[in-house]
Amino acid sequence: MSDETILVTGATGKTGRRVAQQLQDKAVLVRAASRSSQVRFDWADHATWAPALRDVTGMYLVAPDLGSSQAAENIAAFARRAAEAGVRRAVLVSFPHTGAPGLDLGHVAAAEQALGTAGLAATVLRPRWFFQNFSEDFLRDAVRSGDVRLPAGQGKEAFVDAEDIAAVAVTALTEDGHAGQSYELSGPRLMSFADAVADIAHATGHDIRYTALSAETYATEQRAHGVPEEWVQLTIGLYADVRSGSLNTLTGDVEKVLGRPPRDFTDYARTAAAQGAWTA
Ligand SMILES: NC(=O)c1ccc[n+]([C@@H]2O[C@H](COP(=O)([O-])OP(=O)(O)OC[C@H]3O[C@@H](n4cnc5c(N)ncnc54)[C@H](OP(=O)(O)O)[C@@H]3O)[C@@H](O)[C@H]2O)c1
């Protein structure tokens, strides 16, 4: 067991859960925190900050409202408190700087820079779309319905595995040489939503298709399902980024950090299907 204790925020989420698990696999002590975790941590409730930071040497930060001025302020204040409390290393999961509507890149950049400014050995991760959006989040129901209806056209994206994002985070939190670095994390292959859905259909043996919608039709359908307008507008912006090809590039950063290629979507789809990710 090492003498490090690492605070993992967003510990019930897609990356935080995996960061906590991978750290524990390396015999590193983990303080898993979120609003619903045993260690309660809420960005909006500053009284939860000090207990989360006590005796911590490193931290993994997930800020669900990154891109807002509030998140930038919270991260800057939390980074100062962490540095004062003796935290040395920090990893922040951020976004690619593509300029998606609804995301203020000035606030994103301010949040990214705040960690280093506070004196922490900071690493910023900018992952592309997670594989696990299809199996653990907002695309799961669409996959299960058999028709994934999105305004992403035939644009290509470099989807990435949350396990690989977590592995990069764990490396940056436990090894030297990553302070001041930012990593653009992509998978190994550019894929359209049609490609991804075809892989899942093949893995599950079910008839699942992708239907490219206009943004207007998508918005109408989402509203009819009672989806909040803020989420409709945010996702329209994200899908527009994919459709326009602004995310149409691969990076070598997963391999640069881990010394092995990123996991392919086909492998993820096969494993997730075998684990029942899309069964009722
Ligand atoms: N999904 C993608 O494709 C993608 C791509 C690029 C970047 N990102 C960004 O990557 C980051 C990590 O996402 P993820 O997928 O690992 O997270 P996630 O699965 O969306 O889960 C969010 C986590 O944050 C916690 N949380 C929510 N509100 C909170 C609050 N006010 N205070 C403290 N904790 C709070 C949640 O737990 P509780 O509910 O228990 O608090 C949960 O553990 C996010 O900032 C996301 O926007 C995502």
The ligand as a Gaussian input file, in Angstrom:
#p B3LYP/6-31G(d) Opt

LIG

0 1
 N      -19.345000      12.005000     -22.080000
 C      -18.484000      12.446000     -22.949000
 O      -18.439000      11.985000     -24.096000
 C      -17.520000      13.530000     -22.552000
 C      -16.579000      13.995000     -23.479000
 C      -15.648000      14.966000     -23.083000
 C      -15.657000      15.462000     -21.778000
 N      -16.622000      14.992000     -20.903000
 C      -16.597000      15.507000     -19.512000
 O      -15.920000      14.546000     -18.739000
 C      -16.221000      14.755000     -17.341000
 C      -16.369000      13.403000     -16.674000
 O      -17.554000      12.854000     -17.041000
 P      -18.016000      11.434000     -16.555000
 O      -18.689000      10.858000     -17.749000
 O      -16.953000      10.702000     -15.872000
 O      -19.110000      11.836000     -15.453000
 P      -20.610000      11.359000     -15.405000
 O      -20.714000       9.913000     -15.720000
 O      -21.428000      12.345000     -16.192000
 O      -20.925000      11.554000     -13.875000
 C      -20.889000      12.812000     -13.244000
 C      -20.281000      12.630000     -11.849000
 O      -20.239000      13.894000     -11.195000
 C      -20.962000      13.813000      -9.954000
 N      -21.603000      15.112000      -9.753000
 C      -22.631000      15.635000     -10.448000
 N      -22.930000      16.861000      -9.980000
 C      -22.070000      17.104000      -8.952000
 C      -21.888000      18.191000      -8.038000
 N      -22.653000      19.290000      -8.076000
 N      -20.909000      18.097000      -7.115000
 C      -20.127000      16.997000      -7.043000
 N      -20.259000      15.930000      -7.870000
 C      -21.219000      15.984000      -8.816000
 C      -21.919000      12.653000     -10.131000
 O      -22.218000      11.982000      -8.921000
 P      -23.384000      12.430000      -7.922000
 O      -24.626000      12.535000      -8.742000
 O      -23.400000      11.365000      -6.892000
 O      -22.950000      13.757000      -7.358000
 C      -21.102000      11.687000     -10.976000
 O      -20.223000      10.943000     -10.167000
 C      -17.443000      15.674000     -17.314000
 O      -17.030000      16.991000     -17.000000
 C      -17.916000      15.607000     -18.752000
 O      -18.669000      16.725000     -19.095000
 C      -17.522000      14.041000     -21.256000

